[in-house]
C-alpha cells in the first residue's frame, strides 16, 4: 500500500523551493497515514498564498511564518478539513491577517480508523470557493477544482501560470487515498479521478509525497487499481458468499502493514456501497455483504 520511509531523512520545517512560484514546508507529523507528513505549499514571490497550512503545531506555525518572511499573505487555502490539513489556518490567519479561503466547513462523527483524519470542527472559512472560482495575487492565479470523494468538500487548486495542480489528498505521491464512508464516497471519487484525467495539468503537487511529473499516467494507474480492487471484492464474494469486511481485508491485503488494515476496510466498504448503488452487491443486515 505504501513504501517504507524514514522521516528523519526529510527536512521538516525548512522551506524547499520547487519552482519559481512554489515552495513547500513539511509539517512534523509523519505517520503510516501521512507518510513523511503534511506538505504546506507557498505560492508566489511577492504576494503569497498558503495551501493546506497543516496541523496546529507551534513549530510548524513558526516555520511557516519564517518562510513567509513578512511578505503579504493574500490567502490561506484549504483543500479539505481533515485535522492534518486545516487546523493551522486559524492561528496563521490571526498572525498574518490573511483570510481563510477554500473548501466548505464539514464536521461529521466519522467512525473511520484514522485519528489524523478526523474532521477539524473549528475550521471557519472567510470565503468558500465554488468550482471554477479563483484567487489571484502578483504573478499567480489559483482556480478551485471540485474533487469530492476522499471527502465531500475536497478541492484541488490549479496554478494556471505553471500548469500545476495542488491535489491535497485526492491524488497523493506515495499511496492511494483512503475513501472512508460515510463522507468518503467511491462513486464520487472515481468521477473526480476521471475529471482529472480529462484535464491537461502537467504537474501535481500532493499534500503527501513528492511532485508527480506524469500526472495522467498516475491517475490512469490509480483508477485501474480501484477497478482491480473492485474485481477482487467481486471474486471474493463469488467464492465465499456472504462475508464480513475484515475477512475480505485479511485475504486481499496480505503483506500490507496491519496498522493499515482498518483503513483498508473503510475503502472496501466504500467499494461495496458503490457496488450496492449499481445493483451488484448488497448488505445482508448482519454485518455481511453478498452479491445480488
N, C-alpha and C positions, 0 to 999 in steps of 0.2 A: 504493500500500500504506500510505503514511503521509504526513502533511503535513510541510512543511519546518518547522524550528524554530530558534530562536536561544537556546541555553541561557544566554547572558549576560543575557537579559532576566528570568530567573527566580531567585528568592532562595534558592539552596541554603544550607542551614544555619540558616534562620530558621524559627521556629515560626509557622505560619499557623493561626489558629483558624477552623474550618469550621462548627462548631456548638457548642452549649454543652458537649457531651461529647467532641467530636472535633477534634483538631488534627493537623497534619502537618508533617514536616520533610523537605525534599528532599535526597537524597544527591547528592554532586558526581560522579556517574558517567553523564553523558549520553552517548548513542551512537545509531547508527542502529537499535539493537535495544531500548534502554531509553528512547528518546525524551528527555525532559528529565532523566531519572534515576529512581532508585527512590524512591518516596514511603513514608516510615515514618510510621505513624499512632500518635498517642497518644490513648487513650480514657479518659475520666474527668475528674473535677475534684479530688477529694481523694485518692483511691486510683487509680492508673493501671494500664493495660495498654499495652504497646507491640506493634504488629503490623508484621511484616516489618522487623526492625531494619536490614537492608540490608548493604552491603559492610563488610568490616573495614577501615575508613578512619579514621585518628585524628581528622581534622577532623569527620567525621560523628558519631563517638562523642562527641566534646566537645560538639557541637551537641545531641545527644540528652540528654546529662546536664544541659546548661543548660536545655533545655526541661522536663525532669522537675523540676528546681529543688528537689531534696531531698524531694519528695513520695514516699510509699511506692509502690514499683513491685511490683504483685502478680503480674504475669506478663509474659513475653516470648513472643509467639506468632508462629509462622512458618507462612505459607501453603504453602510448599514449599521445597526445598533447592537451588535454583539459586543460584549464587555471588553474584548481586546482591541476594539476599533474606535469607539466614540467617547469613552468617559473623559479623556483628556481635553475634549473640546471646550468644556465649561471653564476649567482653570486657565487654559490657553487664551480663551476669549477674554477672560477677566484681566489677564496680564497685558494683552495687546489691544483690546478694544475691537477686535475683528468680529464680524458676525459669523454665526454658525449656520451653514447652508448645506443643503443636500437632501439626504433621504428623509422620509417621513418618520415621526416617532412610532415606535412599536414596542409594546410590552406584553408579554404572554407568560403564563405559567407553563414553562416548557419542561416536559419530563425527559428531555434528552440527557445524555450522559456527560456533557462537556461543561465543566464549571467555567472554563474560559469563554464559553459561547453563550452563557446566559445573557438575557437582554438587559440593556442599560436603561433602567427605569427613570433615570434622572435626565436623560437626553431631551433638550428643549431647543429645537432649531429656531433661528430667527426667520428663516425662509426655507420652504420646502420646494425643491426643484421638481418640475414635471419633465417627462421625457422630451428631449429636444431643447429644453431651456439652457441658457448659457450664463456663465460667469466670466468676466473679462478683466484683464489687467494689462499693464505695459508689456506688450510683446507676447501675450498668450491669451488663448480662448479655450475654456473648458466647457464641454457640452455634456449634459446628462443623458445617459443611455439606460433606460429602464431594463433591468435584467432580473426579474423575480425568479425564485427557485430555491437558492440557498436560504434566503429569507424573502418574504413577500415585499419588503421595502428596499431591496438591494438595487443600487445604482452603480454603473460604471461611469467613468468620466473620460471623454475623448479630448486629447490635446491636439487641436486641429493643425497647429503650426508644425507638428512633428509626425503626424500620422500615428500617434501613440494612443493607447487606451489603458487607463488605470482600472484594473479589473477586480480590485477588492478580493473577496473570497469566491467570486463566481468562477474564475479561472485562476488557479494557483500555479506556481512554477515548480512545485515539488510533489504534488499529490492531487487526487480528485477531491472536490469539495464534499463535505458531509451535507446531505439533504435530509433534515430531521423533521418529520411531522410533529405537531400539527401545522406549524407555519411553513416549514420546508415542503416544497411541492415538486415532485419529479416531473409531472406534466409541464409545469411552468418552466422548470429548469431546462428541459430539453428544447422547449420553444425558444428560450433565451439563448441557448447554445447555437441553435440554428440562426438566430438573428445575428450573432457574432460571426458565424461562418459566412453570412451574406455581406458582411462589411469588408472594407478594404484596408483596415488598420495594418501597419507594418511591424508594430512592436507592442507587446503588452508589458505593463508594469504591475505585477500582482502584489498583494499585501503580504504574501508569504512566498519565499523562493525568488530565484533570480529572474531577470527580464527574459521574456520569451521572444526570440528572434524569428521564429517561424510560427506565428500565431494560428493561422488557418490549419496548418498541419496538426498542431496540438489539439485544436478544437475538434477536428475530424477524429483524431485518436480518442479523445475523451468521450465523444458521442458513441464511437464504436465500443469503447469499454463499457458504457452503460447498457448498450444493446447486448453485449456478451453476458453481462451480469443478469439481465432480464432472461436471457436464454438459459442460464444456469438455474435460475429460480424455477422456470417452467419445467426443465428436465428433472429437477429435484422433486417437484410435486407430482410429475408423471410417475416417477419411480416409487415414491414413498406415500403418496396420497396425502390426506390432511396432516399438516405438520406445524409445529411451533417455530417461530423465527430463530430462537437460539440453536435449534438443531440444524437449520439451514446454514447459519453462520459458521458453526463448527466444521461443517464439511466444505463450505465454499471459500472460507478464508483460512485454510491451512497454511501455516508458515507466517501468518501475519501476527505482529505483536499483540498478545492477548489484551493489553490495555486498550487496544483499538476495537475490540470485538463489540462492545456495547454501541459504539458509534457506527460500526458496520451494520449492526442490527437496525439502526434507525434508517440507513439507506435502503436496506432490504424492505423495511416497512413502507418506505416511500415508493419503491418499485411495486409492491403489492397493491397499494392504494391506486397507483396509476393503472395497473392491470385490472383492478376492480372497475375503475371508471370506464375502461374499454370493454368490459363484459367478458374478461378472460379468466379472472380469479375472483374469489370471494372469501370473506371471513366466515368461520363456522359458528361464532358466538362463544366459543370456549377457549379462545386464545390461539386457535389454529387457523391455517389458511389452506384452501384447496382450489383446484381448477373447477371452473363452472362446467 
